[in-house]
Amino acid sequence: MRNILIPLRRLIHRATQAGLHIERRFEPFFRRRLNDLVRAPLAKWIQRMKNRKREDLGLALAEEKIFDWEEEALQTIIDEMREQMNLHFQPGAYERGGNTKTHGLVRATFTVLPDLPDHLRHGVFATERDYPAYIRFAGPGPDVPEDIRDVGFGSMSIKLMDVPGPKLMEEEKFTQDWPAVVTPTFVTPDARENAKLQYWSTIDEPLWYFLNPKDSHVLDFLMQGLWNETQHNPLGHRYYSCVPYLLGEGQAMLYSYVPRTDVPMDIPGVPFGRVPPNYLRDNMARTLRAQEVEFDMVVQIQTDPHLMPIEDASVLWPEDLSPWIPVARIRIPIQDFDTPAQMAFARNMRINPWHALPDHRPLGNQSRARRRMYQELAVFRQHMNRAEHIEPTGEELFE
């Protein structure tokens, strides 16, 4: 049986990759209209199917549950991602194991909105003020291919600086990190399933994690597919935290970055011409040479501990139970960012959601795994690049 399954897996993987490459070139012409027609009803159906099978853990709002499999799963994830990094990169040029390809690191200002309601005034949002910020836009990984071959996924990670108060990790004293991705739910429900996905990813057959008839994750595959689409310009897409965070003790939130600015969204060479290998970075650079860009940061407060779970990051929190609320404005000014020095700085910078105030502690088993995983893999990357960790201040100069 195994002799049959191995070539079958490889055939499915190769056919899918070839099909995705063709789809990416034609998708820009129909995907947005298709999203308007089918995304919401399909997502609602998928979530209904998922909720039928989910166990009610009986937790309170913002309450976590520690599982006995967490450490084993975490170590598997770290080992597999380190192996992927070794397979894809050479010493001196190691990139991250996930959110790997940097499209750009930009300077920004993060402004807490005035007159927030009292239940949102915690941590960073306690006082109306500006924070200096870096924002890293990136592609999925685990390698750095031409954009058109691997653009169904993107990330936007914000690092605030000059944030006073004690932090959950001591390696940085004045930062608050908030990563986000283009899909509103995480690719796996928990860290144990993520360990399985990392194994299949290491042997370059991640699709088999979803379609394996003995251990299927088709609903998660379909859910990711609803938002996993050709990216046009990192400055023009919406991003989601996927996993919850505290917003003050006893209150959980998700957050999202919503674009406010119209930006160029054309893809040179689509569908039949030569697409530039780094067209996403090119589109970012072209945009920020001509105009400033704004995002809103919005949050969604947990109001139902089962339908809006902490420990299952694959579940979409219903907006009819809790709408998104704006809490901050993100302004990216006109700038030139596409320089070797700034790209090198982006490669070396550590982003970890546990660079955080206690009022914004990451929640759930995937977040608990991220603490050690992100730290160990960042230390490993910097070691392989012979680079020292430096906490950013926002005052760096890039020649």
C-alpha positions, 0 to 999 in steps of 0.5 A, spaced: 500 500 500 505 504 501 508 503 495 502 505 491 501 511 496 508 515 495 507 516 487 500 518 488 502 523 493 507 526 489 503 526 483 497 530 486 503 534 489 506 536 482 499 536 479 497 541 484 503 545 484 502 546 476 495 547 476 496 553 482 501 556 477 497 557 471 491 559 476 495 565 479 496 568 472 488 568 471 486 568 478 486 576 478 481 577 472 475 573 476 477 572 483 474 578 487 468 577 483 468 570 485 469 572 493 463 577 493 459 571 490 461 565 494 466 566 500 461 568 505 456 563 504 461 557 503 465 560 510 459 559 514 457 552 511 465 550 513 464 553 520 457 550 521 461 543 519 467 544 523 462 546 529 458 540 529 464 536 530 468 540 535 468 538 543 465 544 548 471 545 552 467 548 558 471 554 558 470 561 560 471 567 556 479 568 555 480 562 559 486 557 556 486 549 557 493 546 557 494 539 553 499 534 555 501 533 548 503 540 547 511 540 549 512 534 544 508 537 538 512 543 539 519 540 539 517 536 533 515 543 530 521 546 532 525 540 529 522 540 522 522 547 521 530 547 523 531 542 518 527 546 512 531 552 514 537 547 513 535 544 506 533 551 503 539 556 506 546 557 506 550 560 512 550 567 512 544 567 508 538 564 512 531 566 512 526 565 517 522 558 517 516 561 516 513 568 513 520 567 509 520 572 503 521 579 505 517 583 501 519 590 505 520 593 511 517 600 512 517 605 517 510 607 520 506 611 525 501 607 530 496 612 533 491 610 538 484 612 536 481 617 541 475 616 545 475 609 545 470 605 550 473 603 557 473 596 555 478 597 550 483 601 554 488 596 556 495 596 554 497 599 548 490 602 547 490 605 554 492 612 552 491 616 546 498 617 543 503 615 537 508 609 537 514 609 532 513 602 528 516 597 523 512 593 519 515 587 515 511 584 509 512 577 507 511 571 503 509 564 506 516 560 505 519 555 507 523 558 501 524 564 497 521 563 490 519 568 484 512 571 487 508 569 482 509 561 484 508 562 491 503 568 492 497 565 495 499 567 502 502 574 505 503 577 512 504 583 515 508 584 522 508 590 526 513 592 531 511 598 536 517 601 539 517 606 545 512 602 549 513 602 556 512 597 562 514 590 563 514 585 557 513 578 557 520 576 554 526 580 557 530 580 550 526 586 548 524 592 553 520 597 549 517 593 543 510 590 542 509 585 536 503 584 532 504 579 526 498 578 522 496 574 515 491 574 510 487 568 512 482 570 518 483 563 521 489 559 522 491 553 517 491 548 523 486 548 529 492 546 534 499 545 535 499 538 534 496 538 527 501 543 526 506 538 527 503 534 522 503 539 517 510 541 518 512 534 517 509 534 510 512 541 509 519 538 510 518 533 505 515 538 500 508 535 500 504 539 504 498 538 500 498 531 503 496 533 510 490 536 508 488 530 503 490 524 506 484 519 506 487 516 513 487 523 516 483 528 512 483 536 514 479 538 508 475 543 511 481 547 513 483 546 506 477 549 503 477 554 509 484 556 507 482 556 500 477 561 500 482 567 502 488 564 499 489 568 493 494 571 488 497 577 492 497 584 488 500 589 492 502 587 500 499 594 501 492 593 499 490 587 502 487 585 509 491 581 514 488 577 521 491 575 527 488 568 527 490 567 534 487 570 540 490 575 545 488 578 551 485 585 551 486 586 559 485 581 564 479 576 562 478 579 555 480 576 549 480 579 542 482 578 535 485 583 531 486 585 523 489 590 519 484 593 514 487 597 508 484 605 507 488 607 501 487 605 494 494 602 491 496 600 485 494 592 484 496 590 477 501 585 476 506 586 470 506 580 465 499 577 467 497 572 464 502 571 458 508 575 459 514 575 464 512 577 471 518 580 475 520 575 480 519 580 486 513 584 483 510 584 490 516 588 492 516 592 486 509 594 487 510 596 494 516 600 492 512 604 486 506 605 491 511 608 497 515 613 492 508 616 490 503 616 496 502 614 503 498 608 505 494 607 511 491 601 515 486 601 520 487 596 526 480 593 528 479 588 534 474 583 535 472 581 542 470 574 544 463 574 547 462 566 546 467 561 549 465 555 545 463 559 538 469 563 539 474 558 541 481 560 544 484 553 543 482 552 536 485 557 531 481 554 525 474 557 527 472 563 524 469 568 530 462 570 528 461 577 526 454 577 528 456 575 535 462 581 536 463 586 530 470 589 529 471 595 532 477 600 530 482 602 535 488 605 531 490 608 525 497 606 522 500 611 517 506 608 512 509 615 509 512 616 503 519 612 503 524 608 500 525 602 503 528 597 498 535 597 500 540 592 501 542 595 508 534 595 510 533 588 507 539 586 511 536 589 518 529 586 516 532 579 516 536 580 522 530 583 526 526 578 531 518 578 531 515 574 536 508 575 539 511 574 546 514 581 545 508 584 549 505 587 555 502 582 560 495 586 557 496 583 550 498 576 552 498 571 546 492 566 548 491 558 546 496 552 544 498 555 538 500 562 541 504 558 547 508 554 542 510 560 538 514 563 544 519 558 544 519 556 537 520 563 534 525 564 539 529 558 538 529 559 531 530 566 531 537 565 535 538 559 530 537 564 524 542 569 527 547 564 529 547 561 522 548 568 519 553 570 525 549 576 527 547 579 533 540 581 536 539 588 536 532 591 539 530 596 534 528 603 536 526 606 530 532 611 529 536 606 525 539 609 519 540 605 513 545 607 508 
